Amino acid sequence: MGLLKEVLLLPAAPVRGTAWVLRQVVAEAERQYYDPGVIQHELRALAKELDDGLIDEAEFDRREDELLDRLEEAREQRHRGQ
């Protein structure tokens, strides 16, 4: 039955392959997005932007809140995964 199923589904192989690739890309993007090391690096870069006068306090606070929310979510995901 497995061979027959594969033969019948052969025309859909490109679609299944594309879906698999998209799932892999999304998984990697999420892994990088929630990587605590990446988030901490972005926080340091943000602080440097503030120190260099490239952004004001309001922009810093807004972006810092977003990054800290991501960091908290990343830690919660890691805790749930263990």
N, CA, C and O of each residue as an XYZ file, in Angstrom:
328
protein
N       0.837     -1.200      0.000
C       0.000      0.000      0.000
C       0.871      1.249      0.000
O       0.509      2.244     -0.629
N       2.002      1.226      0.683
C       2.870      2.387      0.755
C       3.395      2.798     -0.609
O       3.459      3.989     -0.914
N       3.776      1.817     -1.443
C       4.292      2.113     -2.777
C       3.201      2.705     -3.656
O       3.443      3.661     -4.393
N       2.008      2.145     -3.582
C       0.882      2.662     -4.364
C       0.565      4.096     -3.957
O       0.311      4.951     -4.806
N       0.581      4.346     -2.669
C       0.324      5.696     -2.170
C       1.361      6.671     -2.725
O       1.008      7.760     -3.176
N       2.644      6.282     -2.693
C       3.703      7.146     -3.206
C       3.536      7.417     -4.692
O       3.749      8.542     -5.144
N       3.157      6.397     -5.457
C       2.954      6.567     -6.902
C       1.796      7.529     -7.157
O       1.881      8.401     -8.021
N       0.726      7.364     -6.404
C      -0.435      8.242     -6.592
C      -0.148      9.674     -6.172
O      -0.699     10.616     -6.742
N       0.719      9.841     -5.171
C       1.022     11.183     -4.683
C       2.202     11.819     -5.403
O       2.559     12.960     -5.108
N       2.814     11.102     -6.344
C       3.981     11.613     -7.051
C       3.732     12.963     -7.731
O       4.601     13.833     -7.669
N       2.587     13.170     -8.372
C       2.373     14.496     -8.979
C       2.377     15.636     -7.966
O       2.643     16.780     -8.334
N       2.090     15.350     -6.713
C       2.064     16.390     -5.683
C       3.434     16.581     -5.040
O       3.576     17.421     -4.151
N       4.435     15.834     -5.460
C       5.759     15.902     -4.835
C       6.343     17.312     -4.822
O       6.871     17.731     -3.791
N       6.272     18.061     -5.924
C       6.832     19.427     -5.862
C       6.147     20.297     -4.807
O       6.804     21.095     -4.139
N       4.851     20.146     -4.660
C       4.110     20.925     -3.666
C       4.518     20.492     -2.263
O       4.742     21.331     -1.391
N       4.615     19.179     -2.047
C       5.022     18.677     -0.727
C       6.444     19.115     -0.413
O       6.749     19.474      0.724
N       7.314     19.087     -1.417
C       8.700     19.518     -1.208
C       8.780     20.996     -0.882
O       9.534     21.404      0.001
N       8.010     21.793     -1.588
C       7.984     23.233     -1.337
C       7.444     23.519      0.062
O       7.971     24.379      0.767
N       6.408     22.809      0.460
C       5.839     23.003      1.799
C       6.870     22.641      2.862
O       6.985     23.333      3.874
N       7.622     21.561      2.640
C       8.652     21.159      3.600
C       9.723     22.239      3.723
O      10.144     22.586      4.827
N      10.159     22.768      2.578
C      11.185     23.822      2.585
C      10.663     25.044      3.331
O      11.385     25.629      4.138
N       9.428     25.433      3.073
C       8.853     26.589      3.761
C       8.774     26.360      5.265
O       9.047     27.276      6.041
N       8.405     25.152      5.692
C       8.369     24.854      7.124
C       9.758     24.976      7.742
O       9.906     25.475      8.858
N      10.772     24.521      7.016
C      12.144     24.607      7.520
C      12.602     26.062      7.637
O      13.248     26.439      8.615
N      12.263     26.871      6.636
C      12.643     28.286      6.648
C      11.955     29.008      7.809
O      12.587     29.795      8.514
N      10.681     28.746      8.004
C       9.947     29.382      9.102
C      10.518     28.947     10.441
O      10.671     29.773     11.341
N      10.833     27.676     10.590
C      11.393     27.176     11.851
C      12.736     27.845     12.148
O      13.002     28.226     13.288
N      13.575     27.988     11.134
C      14.881     28.625     11.334
C      14.721     30.110     11.650
O      15.429     30.645     12.503
N      13.794     30.773     10.966
C      13.551     32.196     11.235
C      13.070     32.386     12.675
O      13.510     33.309     13.360
N      12.172     31.518     13.130
C      11.696     31.617     14.509
C      12.822     31.323     15.493
O      12.915     31.978     16.531
N      13.676     30.354     15.186
C      14.791     30.028     16.066
C      15.707     31.237     16.223
O      16.133     31.558     17.333
N      16.007     31.902     15.121
C      16.871     33.075     15.184
C      16.172     34.251     15.860
O      16.794     34.992     16.622
N      14.886     34.421     15.584
C      14.130     35.530     16.163
C      14.088     35.432     17.684
O      14.175     36.446     18.376
N      13.954     34.210     18.206
C      13.847     34.010     19.647
C      15.161     33.572     20.293
O      15.157     33.140     21.446
N      16.264     33.670     19.591
C      17.568     33.313     20.154
C      17.975     34.386     21.160
O      18.153     35.544     20.781
N      18.126     34.021     22.440
C      18.475     35.021     23.457
C      19.772     35.766     23.138
O      19.882     36.957     23.427
N      20.739     35.090     22.554
C      21.995     35.750     22.202
C      21.792     36.845     21.171
O      22.390     37.917     21.264
N      20.944     36.570     20.189
C      20.641     37.568     19.154
C      19.910     38.756     19.775
O      20.205     39.909     19.460
N      18.971     38.470     20.643
C      18.198     39.546     21.279
C      19.112     40.419     22.144
O      19.006     41.645     22.124
N      19.999     39.789     22.893
C      20.921     40.558     23.729
C      21.854     41.412     22.874
O      22.186     42.537     23.247
N      22.273     40.882     21.737
C      23.104     41.661     20.820
C      22.325     42.877     20.307
O      22.869     43.978     20.214
N      21.050     42.667     19.976
C      20.219     43.771     19.501
C      20.021     44.814     20.602
O      19.976     46.010     20.317
N      19.904     44.372     21.855
C      19.784     45.322     22.966
C      21.053     46.167     23.102
O      20.976     47.374     23.330
N      22.218     45.533     22.961
C      23.475     46.289     23.037
C      23.580     47.286     21.885
O      24.008     48.424     22.080
N      23.191     46.859     20.688
C      23.230     47.757     19.531
C      22.269     48.924     19.728
O      22.574     50.056     19.353
N      21.117     48.648     20.314
C      20.134     49.697     20.589
C      20.691     50.717     21.581
O      20.530     51.924     21.395
N      21.345     50.229     22.630
C      21.946     51.135     23.624
C      23.018     52.004     22.966
O      23.149     53.184     23.290
N      23.778     51.424     22.049
C      24.803     52.190     21.334
C      24.171     53.281     20.467
O      24.685     54.397     20.390
N      23.055     52.949     19.818
C      22.351     53.949     19.021
C      21.922     55.124     19.897
O      22.033     56.282     19.492
N      21.433     54.821     21.093
C      21.028     55.885     22.019
C      22.242     56.707     22.440
O      22.197     57.937     22.433
N      23.325     56.025     22.804
C      24.546     56.724     23.219
C      25.115     57.600     22.114
O      25.647     58.678     22.379
N      25.001     57.136     20.875
C      25.530     57.886     19.734
C      24.590     58.993     19.275
O      24.921     59.752     18.364
N      23.412     59.090     19.906
C      22.469     60.143     19.545
C      21.680     59.856     18.280
O      21.082     60.765     17.704
N      21.671     58.600     17.840
C      20.946     58.256     16.622
C      19.449     58.102     16.852
O      18.655     58.241     15.922
N      19.065     57.815     18.093
C      17.650     57.697     18.444
C      17.418     58.452     19.748
O      18.348     58.683     20.520
N      16.161     58.832     19.980
C      15.838     59.526     21.226
C      15.351     58.519     22.273
O      15.211     57.330     21.989
N      15.098     59.013     23.475
C      14.692     58.151     24.589
C      13.385     57.410     24.295
O      13.236     56.237     24.637
N      12.444     58.106     23.659
C      11.147     57.483     23.375
C      11.317     56.293     22.429
O      10.742     55.228     22.653
N      12.104     56.481     21.377
C      12.357     55.395     20.426
C      13.101     54.252     21.113
O      12.797     53.080     20.892
N      14.073     54.605     21.944
C      14.817     53.589     22.690
C      13.876     52.779     23.570
O      13.921     51.549     23.563
N      13.026     53.460     24.323
C      12.102     52.769     25.225
C      11.158     51.846     24.462
O      10.912     50.719     24.891
N      10.632     52.314     23.342
C       9.704     51.505     22.541
C      10.384     50.244     22.037
O       9.858     49.142     22.188
N      11.558     50.410     21.437
C      12.276     49.258     20.867
C      12.817     48.335     21.956
O      12.851     47.117     21.781
N      13.237     48.914     23.075
C      13.730     48.089     24.184
C      12.595     47.219     24.729
O      12.806     46.041     25.016
N      11.400     47.786     24.872
C      10.255     47.014     25.339
C       9.972     45.839     24.409
O       9.705     44.732     24.875
N      10.027     46.070     23.096
C       9.795     44.995     22.129
C      10.838     43.891     22.291
O      10.502     42.706     22.289
N      12.098     44.284     22.429
C      13.159     43.295     22.574
C      13.044     42.528     23.884
O      13.260     41.317     23.917
N      12.705     43.229     24.963
C      12.545     42.549     26.245
C      11.355     41.596     26.238
O      11.402     40.539     26.866
N      10.288     41.966     25.529
C       9.148     41.059     25.374
C       9.575     39.800     24.616
O       9.201     38.689     24.992
N      10.355     39.974     23.551
C      10.865     38.825     22.790
C      11.741     37.942     23.656
O      11.650     36.716     23.594
N      12.589     38.560     24.462
C      13.488     37.808     25.331
C      12.693     37.002     26.363
O      13.002     35.840     26.626
N      11.681     37.623     26.935
C      10.833     36.925     27.902
C      10.113     35.749     27.236
O      10.042     34.656     27.798
N       9.584     35.985     26.040
C       8.894     34.917     25.311
C       9.861     33.784     24.966
O       9.496     32.611     25.040
N      11.086     34.132     24.591
C      12.093     33.118     24.278
C      12.392     32.267     25.498
O      12.516     31.046     25.393
N      12.507     32.898     26.645
C      12.790     32.158     27.880
C      11.611     31.274     28.270
O      11.805     30.161     28.759
N      10.399     31.760     28.057
C       9.213     30.938     28.343
C       9.175     29.730     27.410
O       8.866     28.621     27.846
N       9.484     29.936     26.137
C       9.497     28.818     25.187
C      10.552     27.798     25.582
O      10.306     26.594     25.526
N      11.707     28.268     25.974
C      12.779     27.363     26.375
C      12.369     26.582     27.619
O      12.646     25.387     27.727
N      11.704     27.263     28.565
C      11.263     26.606     29.798
C      10.211     25.544     29.497
O      10.240     24.458     30.077
N       9.273     25.854     28.585
C       8.226     24.882     28.216
C       8.837     23.688     27.498
O       8.365     22.561     27.645
N       9.891     23.935     26.720
C      10.515     22.863     25.947
C      11.313     21.888     26.783
O      11.574     20.768     26.344
N      11.702     22.287     27.967
C      12.530     21.406     28.809
C      11.715     20.550     29.720
O      12.269     19.761     30.485
